[in-house]
Amino acid sequence: MGDISNNHIESYNEHSKRKSKPFIAGILFITAGSISILMWIGLASINLAFIESTILIELQSISAEYTFDNLSPESIKELLIICGSIGFFFSIFTILGGIMSFKKQFWKMTLLGGILGLFSIGPLFISSILSAIGLLLVFISRKEFN
């Protein structure tokens, strides 16, 4: 009876190891996308007074060689909104890739979500790193997808 339960436990362990890669990849993709969405919304919602008091002053103190006369707070705000929109779009696809990874369906959609997650950046490139790990797991577990 001990042999039967040991074989059963070993087969369960093999089964759970095989099936957990897409699940872990899904968690990584959803986490990466969520972190990026929060970061991009935060950057896009920075007000002009903050840009004038910190970002422009910091840019001017970095290098005396370059002049930032044509760089206004409004143009920085527009740049942040454009970049935030693109990052938000990438993050949505990363989350969709995570959902598809949970369901183990649409391997190509999951792969696309992971690739776009690499460009969602996130604070300190955390989202890109999480997406890269998830992408590796998805690529390794390709046979588990329908």
N, C-alpha and C positions, 0 to 999 in steps of 0.2 A: 504494500500500500504506500510505503514511503517513496518507492520508485515512480509510481503513478503521479503523486503530487509534485515531486521534483520535476518530472517531465512537463507537467502542466504549468508549473511556475516558470520554467525555462522558455516554453513556447509563448507564454504570456509576456515575458520580458522581451523576447525577440519581436513579438507583435507590437508592443507598446513603443519600442525603440524605432521601429520602422514607421509607425504612424504618427509619431510625435513631431517629426521635422516640419511638415506643413503647418501644424498647429503653432509651433514656436515661431516659424516664419511669419504667420499671420499676426501673432502678438507683436513681433518686432515691427512689421509694417504699420500696423494700427498705431502703435506707440510713436513711431517716427513721424507719421502723418499728423497725429494730434499735436505733438510738440512743435512741428513746423507751422501748423495752422495758428497756434497760439502766438508764436514768434512773429509771423508775418502780419497778423492782425494788430499785434502790439506795435510793430514798426510803422504800419500804415496809419495808426491812430495817434502818432506823435504830433503834438501841436507846434505851431510856428514859433512860439516864444521859446520852447525848449530847443528847437533847431538853432535859433539865433543865439541863445545863451550858451550852448554847449558845442554843438557840431561845427558851426562856422568858426568859432573861436579855436577849437581844436585843429581844424583844417588849416587855419592861418598860422598856428604855432608849429605845425609839423615842419613846414619848409618855407623859408623866406624867398626861395627862388621862384616859386610859383605864385601867381596872383589869382585870387579867387574873386575878382571884382564882378565877373559876370555870373557868379554863382549866388543865387538869392535863396532865401529860406523857402520861397514858393517852389522853386525848381527842385530843391532837395525833397520837399514834400511830395511833389509829383513823381519824382524818381522812386521814392519809397512806396508810393501807391502802385506804380507800375510793377515794380519788383515784387511787392506784396501780392498783387493779383496773380502774377505768374507762379510765385511760390505756393499760393493757395491752391491754384489749379493742379500743380504737381502733387501737393499733399492730399488732395481729394482722390486722385488716382492711386496714390500709395495706400490710402485707407481701403479703397475698393479692391486693390490687390490683396490686402490682408484678409478681407472678407472672402474673396475667392480662394485664398489659401486655406482658410478654415473649412470651407466646403469641399476642398480638393477638386475644384472644377476650373475649367478655362485656364490651363497652364500658361498660355500665351498672355492672357490678361493679367495673371499674377506676375508674370515676368515683366510685363510692361509697367505695372505698378511699382515693382522693385527698382526698375531702371529709372523711372521718373523720381522715385524716392531718393536716389543718389543726388539729384539736382534740387531737392527741396531744402537742403542745407541744414536748417535748424540752428539753434544756438551752439556755438563751438563745434559745428559739423556733426553733432550727435545724431541727427536724423539721417545724415548720409552714411554714417558708420553703421547704425542699426539696419538701414536698408541694404547695405552691402552684405551684412551677415545674413539677413533674411533672404537675399537674392542667392547667396551661396547655398543655403538650405533648400530653397525651391529648386535650384538647378540640380542638386544632388538627389532630391526626391521626386524627380520628374515622373517616374513610373507610377507613383501613387495617385496622380491626378487622372481624372476622367477625360 
